[in-house]
Amino acid sequence: MSKHTELIGKLDGLIEEYGELTFKQAIKTINRRRIDKNRDNRVSFPWKEYERLYKKQRGICPICEQPMILLKGSVHIDHLNPNEKDFNNPSNRQLLHAGCNLSKSSKSINQQSKVYGKTYTEILGGG
């Protein structure tokens, strides 16, 4: 039996033991830990940052390209590149509809490109 097959068997056992939801949450935590270990901690941004991004983007959500309403809870500040070491840098932020941000979730830039039909440059705010 290969190590790969052995590992798959062990993972299947963990899914059975703890349930699929708990297993998926644990995997998500492990993936986030891997990303977070090499970057700044997340911070809460003041409302002025939301206003700055809203003006910079002329009120348009870069994901769905529809107008946004600047109301608390209806918009989120998103990090363009979640793997950026200095990812809280103002150049790595964009304002999105709350729903667009939640649907974007933690997709890789490659996944975002496929889902939204945009180039890497467009996703990273350069186009």
MMTF fields as JSON, N, C-alpha, C and O atoms, coordinates in Angstrom:
{
  "mmtfVersion": "1.0.0",
  "mmtfProducer": "UNKNOWN",
  "numBonds": 507,
  "numAtoms": 508,
  "numGroups": 127,
  "numChains": 1,
  "numModels": 1,
  "chainsPerModel": [1],
  "groupsPerChain": [127],
  "chainIdList": ["A"],
  "bondAtomList": [4, 2, 8, 6, 12, 10, 16, 14, 20, 18, 24, 22, 28, 26, 32, 30, 36, 34, 40, 38, 44, 42, 48, 46, 52, 50, 56, 54, 60, 58, 64, 62, 68, 66, 72, 70, 76, 74, 80, 78, 84, 82, 88, 86, 92, 90, 96, 94, 100, 98, 104, 102, 108, 106, 112, 110, 116, 114, 120, 118, 124, 122, 128, 126, 132, 130, 136, 134, 140, 138, 144, 142, 148, 146, 152, 150, 156, 154, 160, 158, 164, 162, 168, 166, 172, 170, 176, 174, 180, 178, 184, 182, 188, 186, 192, 190, 196, 194, 200, 198, 204, 202, 208, 206, 212, 210, 216, 214, 220, 218, 224, 222, 228, 226, 232, 230, 236, 234, 240, 238, 244, 242, 248, 246, 252, 250, 256, 254, 260, 258, 264, 262, 268, 266, 272, 270, 276, 274, 280, 278, 284, 282, 288, 286, 292, 290, 296, 294, 300, 298, 304, 302, 308, 306, 312, 310, 316, 314, 320, 318, 324, 322, 328, 326, 332, 330, 336, 334, 340, 338, 344, 342, 348, 346, 352, 350, 356, 354, 360, 358, 364, 362, 368, 366, 372, 370, 376, 374, 380, 378, 384, 382, 388, 386, 392, 390, 396, 394, 400, 398, 404, 402, 408, 406, 412, 410, 416, 414, 420, 418, 424, 422, 428, 426, 432, 430, 436, 434, 440, 438, 444, 442, 448, 446, 452, 450, 456, 454, 460, 458, 464, 462, 468, 466, 472, 470, 476, 474, 480, 478, 484, 482, 488, 486, 492, 490, 496, 494, 500, 498, 504, 502],
  "bondOrderList": [1, 1, 1, 1, 1, 1, 1, 1, 1, 1, 1, 1, 1, 1, 1, 1, 1, 1, 1, 1, 1, 1, 1, 1, 1, 1, 1, 1, 1, 1, 1, 1, 1, 1, 1, 1, 1, 1, 1, 1, 1, 1, 1, 1, 1, 1, 1, 1, 1, 1, 1, 1, 1, 1, 1, 1, 1, 1, 1, 1, 1, 1, 1, 1, 1, 1, 1, 1, 1, 1, 1, 1, 1, 1, 1, 1, 1, 1, 1, 1, 1, 1, 1, 1, 1, 1, 1, 1, 1, 1, 1, 1, 1, 1, 1, 1, 1, 1, 1, 1, 1, 1, 1, 1, 1, 1, 1, 1, 1, 1, 1, 1, 1, 1, 1, 1, 1, 1, 1, 1, 1, 1, 1, 1, 1, 1],
  "groupList": [{"groupName": "MET", "atomNameList": ["N", "CA", "C", "O"], "elementList": ["N", "C", "C", "O"], "formalChargeList": [0, 0, 0, 0], "bondAtomList": [1, 0, 2, 1, 3, 2], "bondOrderList": [1, 1, 2], "singleLetterCode": "M", "chemCompType": "L-PEPTIDE LINKING"}, {"groupName": "SER", "atomNameList": ["N", "CA", "C", "O"], "elementList": ["N", "C", "C", "O"], "formalChargeList": [0, 0, 0, 0], "bondAtomList": [1, 0, 2, 1, 3, 2], "bondOrderList": [1, 1, 2], "singleLetterCode": "S", "chemCompType": "L-PEPTIDE LINKING"}, {"groupName": "LYS", "atomNameList": ["N", "CA", "C", "O"], "elementList": ["N", "C", "C", "O"], "formalChargeList": [0, 0, 0, 0], "bondAtomList": [1, 0, 2, 1, 3, 2], "bondOrderList": [1, 1, 2], "singleLetterCode": "K", "chemCompType": "L-PEPTIDE LINKING"}, {"groupName": "HIS", "atomNameList": ["N", "CA", "C", "O"], "elementList": ["N", "C", "C", "O"], "formalChargeList": [0, 0, 0, 0], "bondAtomList": [1, 0, 2, 1, 3, 2], "bondOrderList": [1, 1, 2], "singleLetterCode": "H", "chemCompType": "L-PEPTIDE LINKING"}, {"groupName": "THR", "atomNameList": ["N", "CA", "C", "O"], "elementList": ["N", "C", "C", "O"], "formalChargeList": [0, 0, 0, 0], "bondAtomList": [1, 0, 2, 1, 3, 2], "bondOrderList": [1, 1, 2], "singleLetterCode": "T", "chemCompType": "L-PEPTIDE LINKING"}, {"groupName": "GLU", "atomNameList": ["N", "CA", "C", "O"], "elementList": ["N", "C", "C", "O"], "formalChargeList": [0, 0, 0, 0], "bondAtomList": [1, 0, 2, 1, 3, 2], "bondOrderList": [1, 1, 2], "singleLetterCode": "E", "chemCompType": "L-PEPTIDE LINKING"}, {"groupName": "LEU", "atomNameList": ["N", "CA", "C", "O"], "elementList": ["N", "C", "C", "O"], "formalChargeList": [0, 0, 0, 0], "bondAtomList": [1, 0, 2, 1, 3, 2], "bondOrderList": [1, 1, 2], "singleLetterCode": "L", "chemCompType": "L-PEPTIDE LINKING"}, {"groupName": "ILE", "atomNameList": ["N", "CA", "C", "O"], "elementList": ["N", "C", "C", "O"], "formalChargeList": [0, 0, 0, 0], "bondAtomList": [1, 0, 2, 1, 3, 2], "bondOrderList": [1, 1, 2], "singleLetterCode": "I", "chemCompType": "L-PEPTIDE LINKING"}, {"groupName": "GLY", "atomNameList": ["N", "CA", "C", "O"], "elementList": ["N", "C", "C", "O"], "formalChargeList": [0, 0, 0, 0], "bondAtomList": [1, 0, 2, 1, 3, 2], "bondOrderList": [1, 1, 2], "singleLetterCode": "G", "chemCompType": "PEPTIDE LINKING"}, {"groupName": "ASP", "atomNameList": ["N", "CA", "C", "O"], "elementList": ["N", "C", "C", "O"], "formalChargeList": [0, 0, 0, 0], "bondAtomList": [1, 0, 2, 1, 3, 2], "bondOrderList": [1, 1, 2], "singleLetterCode": "D", "chemCompType": "L-PEPTIDE LINKING"}, {"groupName": "TYR", "atomNameList": ["N", "CA", "C", "O"], "elementList": ["N", "C", "C", "O"], "formalChargeList": [0, 0, 0, 0], "bondAtomList": [1, 0, 2, 1, 3, 2], "bondOrderList": [1, 1, 2], "singleLetterCode": "Y", "chemCompType": "L-PEPTIDE LINKING"}, {"groupName": "PHE", "atomNameList": ["N", "CA", "C", "O"], "elementList": ["N", "C", "C", "O"], "formalChargeList": [0, 0, 0, 0], "bondAtomList": [1, 0, 2, 1, 3, 2], "bondOrderList": [1, 1, 2], "singleLetterCode": "F", "chemCompType": "L-PEPTIDE LINKING"}, {"groupName": "GLN", "atomNameList": ["N", "CA", "C", "O"], "elementList": ["N", "C", "C", "O"], "formalChargeList": [0, 0, 0, 0], "bondAtomList": [1, 0, 2, 1, 3, 2], "bondOrderList": [1, 1, 2], "singleLetterCode": "Q", "chemCompType": "L-PEPTIDE LINKING"}, {"groupName": "ALA", "atomNameList": ["N", "CA", "C", "O"], "elementList": ["N", "C", "C", "O"], "formalChargeList": [0, 0, 0, 0], "bondAtomList": [1, 0, 2, 1, 3, 2], "bondOrderList": [1, 1, 2], "singleLetterCode": "A", "chemCompType": "L-PEPTIDE LINKING"}, {"groupName": "ASN", "atomNameList": ["N", "CA", "C", "O"], "elementList": ["N", "C", "C", "O"], "formalChargeList": [0, 0, 0, 0], "bondAtomList": [1, 0, 2, 1, 3, 2], "bondOrderList": [1, 1, 2], "singleLetterCode": "N", "chemCompType": "L-PEPTIDE LINKING"}, {"groupName": "ARG", "atomNameList": ["N", "CA", "C", "O"], "elementList": ["N", "C", "C", "O"], "formalChargeList": [0, 0, 0, 0], "bondAtomList": [1, 0, 2, 1, 3, 2], "bondOrderList": [1, 1, 2], "singleLetterCode": "R", "chemCompType": "L-PEPTIDE LINKING"}, {"groupName": "VAL", "atomNameList": ["N", "CA", "C", "O"], "elementList": ["N", "C", "C", "O"], "formalChargeList": [0, 0, 0, 0], "bondAtomList": [1, 0, 2, 1, 3, 2], "bondOrderList": [1, 1, 2], "singleLetterCode": "V", "chemCompType": "L-PEPTIDE LINKING"}, {"groupName": "PRO", "atomNameList": ["N", "CA", "C", "O"], "elementList": ["N", "C", "C", "O"], "formalChargeList": [0, 0, 0, 0], "bondAtomList": [1, 0, 2, 1, 3, 2], "bondOrderList": [1, 1, 2], "singleLetterCode": "P", "chemCompType": "L-PEPTIDE LINKING"}, {"groupName": "TRP", "atomNameList": ["N", "CA", "C", "O"], "elementList": ["N", "C", "C", "O"], "formalChargeList": [0, 0, 0, 0], "bondAtomList": [1, 0, 2, 1, 3, 2], "bondOrderList": [1, 1, 2], "singleLetterCode": "W", "chemCompType": "L-PEPTIDE LINKING"}, {"groupName": "CYS", "atomNameList": ["N", "CA", "C", "O"], "elementList": ["N", "C", "C", "O"], "formalChargeList": [0, 0, 0, 0], "bondAtomList": [1, 0, 2, 1, 3, 2], "bondOrderList": [1, 1, 2], "singleLetterCode": "C", "chemCompType": "L-PEPTIDE LINKING"}],
  "groupTypeList": [0, 1, 2, 3, 4, 5, 6, 7, 8, 2, 6, 9, 8, 6, 7, 5, 5, 10, 8, 5, 6, 4, 11, 2, 12, 13, 7, 2, 4, 7, 14, 15, 15, 15, 7, 9, 2, 14, 15, 9, 14, 15, 16, 1, 11, 17, 18, 2, 5, 10, 5, 15, 6, 10, 2, 2, 12, 15, 8, 7, 19, 17, 7, 19, 5, 12, 17, 0, 7, 6, 6, 2, 8, 1, 16, 3, 7, 9, 3, 6, 14, 17, 14, 5, 2, 9, 11, 14, 14, 17, 1, 14, 15, 12, 6, 6, 3, 13, 8, 19, 14, 6, 1, 2, 1, 1, 2, 1, 7, 14, 12, 12, 1, 2, 16, 10, 8, 2, 4, 10, 4, 5, 7, 6, 8, 8, 8],
  "groupIdList": [1, 2, 3, 4, 5, 6, 7, 8, 9, 10, 11, 12, 13, 14, 15, 16, 17, 18, 19, 20, 21, 22, 23, 24, 25, 26, 27, 28, 29, 30, 31, 32, 33, 34, 35, 36, 37, 38, 39, 40, 41, 42, 43, 44, 45, 46, 47, 48, 49, 50, 51, 52, 53, 54, 55, 56, 57, 58, 59, 60, 61, 62, 63, 64, 65, 66, 67, 68, 69, 70, 71, 72, 73, 74, 75, 76, 77, 78, 79, 80, 81, 82, 83, 84, 85, 86, 87, 88, 89, 90, 91, 92, 93, 94, 95, 96, 97, 98, 99, 100, 101, 102, 103, 104, 105, 106, 107, 108, 109, 110, 111, 112, 113, 114, 115, 116, 117, 118, 119, 120, 121, 122, 123, 124, 125, 126, 127],
  "secStructList": [7, 7, 2, 2, 2, 2, 2, 2, 2, 2, 2, 2, 2, 2, 2, 2, 2, 2, 7, 2, 2, 2, 2, 2, 2, 2, 2, 2, 2, 2, 2, 2, 2, 2, 2, 2, 6, 6, 1, 7, 7, 7, 7, 7, 7, 7, 2, 2, 2, 2, 2, 2, 2, 2, 2, 2, 6, 6, 6, 5, 7, 6, 6, 6, 7, 7, 5, 7, 7, 7, 7, 5, 6, 6, 3, 3, 3, 3, 3, 1, 7, 6, 6, 7, 6, 6, 6, 6, 1, 4, 4, 4, 3, 3, 3, 3, 3, 2, 2, 2, 2, 2, 2, 2, 6, 6, 7, 7, 2, 2, 2, 2, 2, 2, 2, 2, 6, 7, 7, 2, 2, 2, 2, 6, 6, 7, 7],
  "xCoordList": [0.846, 0.0, 0.901, 1.847, 0.588, 1.395, 1.063, 0.006, 1.978, 1.753, 0.513, -0.246, 0.329, -0.827, -2.128, -3.042, -2.207, -3.403, -3.619, -4.753, -2.539, -2.616, -3.163, -4.011, -2.666, -3.113, -4.599, -5.347, -5.018, -6.435, -7.307, -8.369, -6.868, -7.609, -7.72, -8.779, -6.625, -6.648, -7.573, -8.314, -7.527, -8.405, -9.872, -10.722, -10.165, -11.54, -11.991, -13.145, -11.076, -11.388, -11.687, -12.59, -10.941, -11.18, -12.519, -13.232, -12.854, -14.157, -15.269, -16.24, -15.114, -16.129, -16.197, -17.285, -15.055, -15.016, -15.574, -16.328, -15.199, -15.563, -16.707, -17.249, -17.077, -18.109, -17.491, -16.436, -18.171, -17.62, -17.494, -16.506, -18.472, -18.426, -17.235, -16.503, -17.034, -15.908, -14.589, -13.653, -14.51, -13.305, -12.991, -11.851, -14.024, -13.817, -13.4, -12.559, -13.984, -13.603, -12.145, -11.422, -11.722, -10.333, -9.376, -8.336, -9.718, -8.88, -8.803, -7.733, -9.925, -9.94, -9.021, -8.29, -9.06, -8.2, -6.73, -5.899, -6.413, -5.027, -4.564, -3.445, -5.406, -5.029, -4.817, -3.867, -5.676, -5.542, -4.262, -3.559, -3.957, -2.745, -1.52, -0.589, -1.517, -0.388, -0.229, 0.894, -1.325, -1.261, -0.866, 0.021, -1.513, -1.333, 0.068, 0.504, 0.768, 2.046, 3.088, 4.015, 2.969, 3.966, 3.476, 4.06, 2.416, 1.902, 1.434, 1.342, 1.144, 0.624, -0.717, -1.4, -1.079, -2.38, -3.468, -3.218, -4.675, -5.815, -6.111, -5.906, -6.595, -6.963, -8.357, -8.835, -8.996, -10.263, -9.931, -9.156, -10.514, -10.217, -11.247, -12.422, -10.804, -11.758, -12.667, -12.325, -13.812, -14.784, -14.186, -14.594, -13.233, -12.58, -11.905, -11.827, -11.416, -10.788, -11.837, -11.572, -13.013, -14.116, -14.467, -14.662, -14.544, -14.872, -13.793, -14.101, -12.525, -11.411, -11.501, -11.381, -11.712, -11.797, -13.03, -12.975, -14.13, -15.365, -15.126, -15.522, -14.481, -14.188, -13.204, -13.39, -12.169, -11.15, -11.775, -11.411, -12.709, -13.349, -14.607, -15.301, -14.89, -16.078, -17.359, -18.31, -17.362, -18.563, -18.881, -19.992, -17.924, -18.157, -17.438, -16.258, -18.159, -17.577, -16.75, -17.284, -15.465, -14.628, -14.982, -14.578, -15.72, -16.084, -17.255, -17.157, -18.367, -19.57, -19.736, -20.61, -18.891, -18.892, -20.217, -20.601, -20.912, -22.166, -21.936, -21.008, -22.791, -22.648, -22.858, -23.644, -22.128, -22.263, -22.925, -22.804, -23.619, -24.149, -23.245, -23.015, -22.738, -21.78, -22.524, -22.742, -22.906, -23.574, -22.825, -22.392, -22.673, -22.006, -22.738, -23.963, -21.968, -22.522, -22.818, -22.909, -22.97, -23.261, -22.008, -22.049, -20.889, -19.612, -18.531, -18.598, -17.54, -16.401, -15.106, -15.03, -14.097, -12.751, -12.14, -12.134, -11.635, -11.053, -9.583, -9.165, -8.804, -7.381, -7.241, -7.646, -6.673, -6.508, -5.719, -6.131, -4.596, -3.755, -3.624, -2.849, -4.384, -4.348, -3.015, -2.785, -2.147, -0.851, 0.261, 1.393, -0.056, 0.928, 1.426, 0.622, 2.728, 3.284, 2.763, 2.323, 2.809, 2.322, 0.906, 0.63, 0.019, -1.258, -2.223, -3.258, -1.931, -2.778, -2.38, -2.99, -1.375, -0.936, -2.109, -2.846, -2.297, -3.415, -3.482, -4.573, -2.356, -2.371, -2.915, -3.167, -3.096, -3.594, -5.06, -5.531, -5.775, -7.163, -8.109, -7.758, -9.316, -10.388, -11.697, -11.794, -12.691, -13.998, -14.93, -15.003, -15.644, -16.562, -17.93, -18.051, -18.963, -20.242, -19.959, -19.088, -20.68, -20.494, -20.687, -19.899, -21.73, -22.005, -20.917, -20.578, -20.363, -19.281, -18.047, -17.373, -17.755, -16.606, -16.805, -15.878, -18.001, -18.251, -18.226, -17.799, -18.682, -18.638, -17.218, -16.853, -16.417, -14.999, -14.275, -13.417, -14.634, -14.094, -12.58, -11.951, -12.0, -10.541, -10.073, -9.146, -10.723, -10.302, -8.914, -8.584, -8.123, -6.821, -7.039, -8.134, -6.014, -6.114, -6.465, -7.242, -5.908, -6.219, -7.705, -8.359, -8.243, -9.665, -10.545, -11.551, -10.17, -10.942, -10.957, -11.991, -9.819, -9.726, -10.709, -11.387, -10.783, -11.695, -13.152, -13.98, -13.47, -14.859, -15.389, -16.515, -14.578, -15.058, -14.678, -15.062, -13.92, -13.55, -12.667, -12.783, -11.786, -10.897, -9.446, -9.127, -8.582, -7.148, -6.59, -7.223, -5.425, -4.759, -4.564, -4.766, -4.17, -3.928, -5.214, -5.188, -6.325, -7.609, -7.968, -8.437, -7.751, -8.067, -7.199, -7.68, -5.947, -5.024, -5.089, -4.26, -6.074, -6.307, -5.477, -5.419, -4.84, -3.999, -4.628, -3.973, -5.887, -6.43, -7.829, -8.372],
  "yCoordList": [-1.172, 0.0, 1.247, 1.342, 2.2, 3.417, 4.338, 4.221, 5.248, 6.214, 7.068, 7.419, 7.389, 8.191, 7.453, 8.034, 6.205, 5.399, 5.237, 5.274, 5.06, 4.923, 6.21, 6.168, 7.334, 8.617, 8.843, 9.301, 8.529, 8.675, 7.83, 8.277, 6.63, 5.761, 6.373, 6.32, 6.951, 7.591, 8.804, 9.02, 9.592, 10.755, 10.338, 10.956, 9.303, 8.773, 8.346, 8.55, 7.755, 7.348, 8.545, 8.491, 9.614, 10.834, 11.471, 11.969, 11.452, 11.974, 11.174, 11.738, 9.867, 9.0, 9.233, 9.257, 9.403, 9.566, 10.912, 10.974, 11.99, 13.334, 13.97, 14.989, 13.405, 13.991, 14.883, 15.483, 14.955, 15.685, 17.183, 17.8, 17.774, 19.208, 19.567, 20.508, 18.832, 19.094, 18.898, 19.677, 17.865, 17.592, 18.762, 19.221, 19.244, 20.353, 21.627, 22.377, 21.874, 23.052, 22.953, 23.949, 21.758, 21.56, 21.799, 22.436, 21.297, 21.502, 22.991, 23.497, 23.691, 25.132, 25.865, 26.775, 25.473, 26.079, 25.821, 26.721, 24.604, 24.258, 25.076, 25.588, 25.205, 25.993, 27.458, 28.074, 28.023, 29.421, 29.611, 30.606, 28.659, 28.748, 28.802, 29.566, 27.999, 27.993, 29.346, 29.826, 29.966, 31.273, 32.329, 33.141, 32.326, 33.369, 33.417, 34.475, 32.317, 32.264, 33.199, 33.599, 33.556, 34.403, 35.815, 36.504, 36.263, 37.59, 38.308, 37.718, 39.586, 40.401, 39.835, 39.118, 40.168, 39.788, 40.642, 41.767, 40.093, 40.858, 41.996, 41.872, 43.1, 44.245, 44.725, 44.436, 45.456, 46.119, 47.512, 48.241, 47.873, 49.163, 50.2, 49.879, 51.448, 52.511, 52.818, 52.527, 53.403, 53.705, 54.617, 54.544, 55.471, 56.35, 55.545, 56.006, 54.339, 53.497, 52.973, 52.86, 52.658, 52.245, 53.393, 53.18, 54.599, 55.771, 56.029, 56.353, 55.882, 56.097, 55.126, 55.518, 53.856, 52.845, 53.049, 52.852, 53.438, 53.698, 54.796, 54.66, 55.873, 56.982, 56.537, 56.837, 55.831, 55.368, 54.486, 54.582, 53.634, 52.696, 53.284, 52.611, 54.547, 55.235, 54.467, 54.476, 53.796, 53.101, 51.806, 51.287, 51.284, 50.069, 48.881, 48.966, 47.78, 46.542, 45.885, 45.615, 45.621, 45.022, 43.571, 43.08, 42.884, 41.492, 41.428, 40.795, 42.085, 42.005, 43.213, 43.23, 44.228, 45.457, 46.219, 46.924, 46.065, 46.779, 47.845, 47.729, 48.894, 49.932, 49.377, 48.455, 49.969, 49.598, 50.752, 51.91, 50.429, 51.426, 51.4, 50.343, 52.555, 52.632, 52.646, 53.701, 51.459, 51.268, 50.209, 49.2, 50.448, 49.453, 48.124, 48.06, 47.072, 45.732, 45.335, 44.147, 46.325, 45.983, 45.91, 45.425, 46.395, 46.349, 45.783, 45.92, 45.149, 44.591, 45.07, 45.273, 45.246, 45.467, 44.091, 43.235, 43.909, 42.632, 42.833, 43.9, 41.797, 41.81, 41.197, 40.057, 41.954, 41.476, 40.176, 39.206, 40.169, 38.98, 38.534, 39.12, 37.489, 37.061, 36.446, 36.235, 36.162, 35.57, 36.605, 36.26, 37.861, 38.936, 39.054, 39.081, 39.124, 39.221, 40.471, 40.395, 41.606, 42.868, 43.095, 44.107, 42.145, 42.154, 43.222, 43.421, 43.929, 45.04, 46.36, 47.395, 46.328, 47.509, 48.082, 47.318, 49.403, 50.0, 49.584, 49.524, 49.302, 48.895, 47.475, 47.056, 46.736, 45.364, 45.272, 44.192, 46.396, 46.422, 46.855, 47.649, 46.313, 46.754, 46.655, 45.917, 47.396, 47.365, 46.532, 46.728, 45.6, 44.714, 44.716, 45.033, 44.359, 44.04, 42.934, 42.097, 42.919, 41.862, 40.486, 39.57, 40.347, 39.057, 38.633, 37.452, 39.599, 39.28, 38.814, 37.871, 39.469, 39.072, 37.672, 36.863, 37.383, 36.066, 34.981, 33.859, 35.301, 34.29, 34.083, 32.986, 35.145, 35.047, 34.144, 33.348, 34.28, 33.45, 33.445, 34.496, 32.265, 32.18, 31.478, 30.669, 31.795, 31.221, 31.749, 32.899, 30.909, 31.362, 32.336, 32.413, 33.062, 33.995, 33.232, 33.724, 32.045, 31.217, 30.841, 30.935, 30.418, 30.067, 31.284, 31.181, 32.44, 33.657, 33.99, 34.384, 33.836, 34.116, 33.261, 33.756, 31.991, 31.083, 31.408, 31.457, 31.633, 31.879, 33.197, 33.254, 34.266, 35.594, 35.998, 37.071, 35.138, 35.443, 36.671, 37.43, 36.868, 38.028, 37.557, 36.447, 38.428, 38.114, 38.297, 38.928, 37.761, 37.936, 39.425, 39.872, 40.187, 41.615, 42.329, 43.203, 41.96, 42.584, 42.248, 43.111, 41.007, 40.591, 41.333, 41.722, 41.532, 42.203, 43.724, 44.429, 44.225, 45.663, 46.442, 47.67, 45.762, 46.474, 46.669, 47.189, 46.265, 46.374, 46.521, 46.621],
  "zCoordList": [0.0, 0.0, 0.0, 0.782, -0.891, -0.957, 0.214, 0.834, 0.501, 1.578, 1.284, 2.187, 0.009, -0.402, -0.075, 0.51, -0.445, -0.185, 1.319, 1.796, 2.051, 3.507, 4.14, 5.032, 3.666, 4.196, 3.889, 4.753, 2.687, 2.314, 3.242, 3.676, 3.539, 4.457, 5.852, 6.476, 6.335, 7.652, 7.662, 8.621, 6.59, 6.498, 6.444, 7.086, 5.687, 5.652, 7.046, 7.421, 7.81, 9.176, 10.066, 10.901, 9.891, 10.672, 10.311, 11.183, 9.035, 8.605, 9.272, 9.776, 9.267, 9.879, 11.393, 11.968, 12.029, 13.482, 13.946, 14.917, 13.249, 13.698, 12.912, 13.341, 11.793, 10.945, 9.889, 10.092, 8.756, 7.615, 7.897, 7.498, 8.575, 8.855, 9.733, 9.427, 10.816, 11.717, 10.98, 11.163, 10.153, 9.379, 8.442, 8.37, 7.718, 6.78, 7.51, 7.017, 8.682, 9.462, 9.913, 9.915, 10.292, 10.709, 9.543, 9.714, 8.371, 7.182, 6.853, 6.514, 6.952, 6.684, 7.669, 7.277, 8.927, 9.941, 9.628, 9.747, 9.232, 8.887, 7.683, 7.681, 6.666, 5.487, 5.838, 5.354, 6.663, 7.067, 7.873, 7.698, 8.754, 9.573, 8.673, 8.931, 7.624, 6.703, 6.031, 5.873, 5.635, 4.997, 6.021, 5.761, 7.174, 8.172, 8.764, 9.217, 8.771, 9.463, 8.865, 9.569, 7.607, 6.954, 6.665, 5.829, 7.335, 7.031, 8.289, 9.365, 8.129, 9.227, 9.709, 8.977, 10.945, 11.473, 10.83, 10.397, 10.775, 10.284, 11.257, 12.464, 10.707, 11.537, 11.139, 10.042, 12.039, 11.717, 11.207, 11.826, 10.087, 9.48, 9.91, 10.084, 10.082, 10.425, 9.225, 8.078, 9.514, 8.457, 7.39, 6.231, 7.748, 6.763, 5.65, 4.512, 5.977, 4.952, 3.976, 2.779, 4.479, 3.603, 2.656, 1.459, 3.195, 2.383, 1.333, 0.186, 1.731, 0.788, -0.379, -1.54, -0.056, -1.115, -1.984, -3.198, -1.374, -2.121, -3.16, -4.318, -2.741, -3.66, -4.737, -5.917, -4.335, -5.287, -6.368, -7.54, -5.971, -6.909, -7.549, -8.311, -7.228, -7.75, -7.447, -8.229, -6.281, -5.826, -6.564, -6.453, -7.31, -8.104, -7.466, -7.126, -7.311, -6.787, -7.891, -8.968, -7.657, -8.703, -9.047, -10.101, -8.191, -8.48, -9.455, -10.506, -9.107, -9.952, -10.862, -11.729, -10.663, -11.457, -11.372, -12.305, -10.227, -9.976, -8.898, -8.097, -8.88, -7.857, -6.45, -6.234, -5.496, -4.091, -3.346, -3.745, -2.268, -1.355, -0.134, 0.455, 0.242, 1.341, 2.676, 3.272, 3.13, 4.421, 5.202, 4.646, 6.503, 7.342, 7.229, 7.328, 7.022, 6.883, 5.449, 5.142, 4.559, 3.168, 2.308, 1.178, 2.851, 2.134, 3.051, 4.273, 2.441, 3.184, 2.543, 1.331, 3.379, 2.841, 2.615, 3.5, 1.424, 1.013, 0.715, 0.264, 0.972, 0.616, -0.774, -1.004, -1.685, -3.058, -3.102, -3.738, -2.427, -2.394, -0.939, -0.183, -0.532, 0.861, 1.28, 2.471, 0.337, 0.657, 0.793, 1.133, 0.531, 0.631, 2.066, 2.998, 2.254, 3.609, 4.318, 5.465, 3.647, 4.198, 3.662, 3.018, 3.936, 3.238, 3.719, 3.083, 4.829, 5.265, 4.605, 4.871, 3.759, 3.041, 2.232, 1.607, 2.232, 1.488, 0.016, -0.55, -0.606, -2.022, -2.208, -3.338, -1.114, -1.202, -0.747, -0.391, -0.758, -0.287, -1.393, -2.267, -1.331, -2.2, -1.424, -0.443, -1.868, -1.237, -2.099, -3.312, -1.473, -2.195, -1.525, -0.341, -2.295, -1.672, -0.663, -0.895, 0.448, 1.444, 0.805, 1.042, 0.002, -0.657, -1.619, -1.7, -2.356, -3.291, -2.521, -2.936, -1.411, -0.606, -0.033, -0.042, 0.462, 1.042, -0.027, 0.245, -1.247, -2.309, -2.81, -3.234, -2.759, -3.141, -2.164, -2.547, -0.893, 0.18, 0.114, -0.004, 0.189, 0.162, -1.102, -1.069, -2.22, -3.496, -3.851, -3.564, -4.466, -4.947, -6.102, -6.657, -6.452, -7.574, -8.846, -9.665, -9.022, -10.187, -10.191, -11.23, -9.043, -8.955, -9.226, -9.929, -8.67, -8.909, -10.392, -10.93, -11.056, -12.485, -13.274, -14.175, -12.937, -13.638, -13.335, -14.244, -12.055, -11.643, -12.198, -12.693, -12.119, -12.497, -13.923, -14.388, -14.617, -15.993, -16.118, -17.08, -15.149, -15.154, -15.165, -14.737, -15.665, -15.669, -14.277, -13.43, -14.032, -12.733, -12.44, -11.311, -13.462, -13.301, -12.882, -12.015, -13.493, -13.118, -11.671, -10.929, -11.275, -9.908, -8.904, -7.839, -9.224, -8.314, -8.421, -7.845, -9.159, -9.191, -10.192, -10.12, -11.114, -12.07, -13.433, -14.337, -13.612, -14.96, -15.046, -16.146]
}
